[in-house]
Amino acid sequence: MIEPCDNARVVPLVRNRALRRLAQPVLVDEEGRMMMLYAFRYRHADGTWGLNVWAWSMEDAEQRIEAMKRSLSLDGVIVAGSGADE
């Protein structure tokens, strides 16, 4: 299990409180389940870096990170994105 850092907290992506409900990073599947965006950080070289992971719960997010530890691989460099399914 991943240990949360001592100062783990919710970090709003939108500073304006009135707009946060409109801008929540949440996906809803066909069954109405909410998938939320979780933020992680790691140390590399002389810095701290971060990544975001979509997950169903904090437990699911931790399991996804554990799975990455076991099986993560580099697919290549992203050079452009159209936003459309190809």
N, C-alpha and C positions, 0 to 999 in steps of 0.2 A: 504494500500500500504506500502511496505517496504521502509524505508528511507535509501538511500545509505549513507555510512559513508563519512565523509568530505574528506578523502584521497582515495576515490575509484579510481581504475585505472586498466588498462589492465596489467595482469601479464603473461609474456611469460613463457611457460613450458620449452622451449628450449632457452638456452642463446646464442647459435651460430646463428646469424642473417641469415646466408646462409642456415641453415637447418630448420628454422621456417616454411617455406611454406610446407615443406615435413611432418612436425610433427604437423600440426594444429589439435587441437581436434574438428573436424567437422564431422558430419554425414550428408549424403545426401540421401533423400528418393527417391522413384521412380519417383516423379514429379519434382525432382531437387531442392527441398527446403532444405536449410541448417539448421541443428540443431547444436547449439554450446554449449560448456560446460561453465557454469557460476559458479563462486566461491562465496560462502557465508560464513560468520563467525557468531559465536554466543558465548556468555559468559556462562560459567558453572563453578560452584565452584570457584576456584581461577585462572582459565585460560580462554583462548580464543581458541576455536576450529573451525574447518572448515568442509565444505562439498561441494561437487560439484553436480550440477543439469544440466541435458541436457534439453535445451529448444529452441523454435523457435525464440525467441526474448527476450529482456530484460523484456518487459511487461509480456510475457509468463512465464519467470523465476520467476518474482514476484508473479504471480498468482499461480504457483506451490508451492511456499513457503507458501503462504496464505492457500492453500489447505492442506498442511502438518500441519499447525497450528490447523486446524479443525479435521483432520482425521488420523494423523500419528499413527502407531502402531508398536510394536516390534514383529518381526516374529521369531527371534532366533539368535543364534550365527553361523557365517559362519566359518566352520572348514577346508574346502578345496574347491578348484575350479579346474575344469579340462579345462575350456575354451570352452568346447563342449556343444552343446544343448543336454539336457537329456529329 
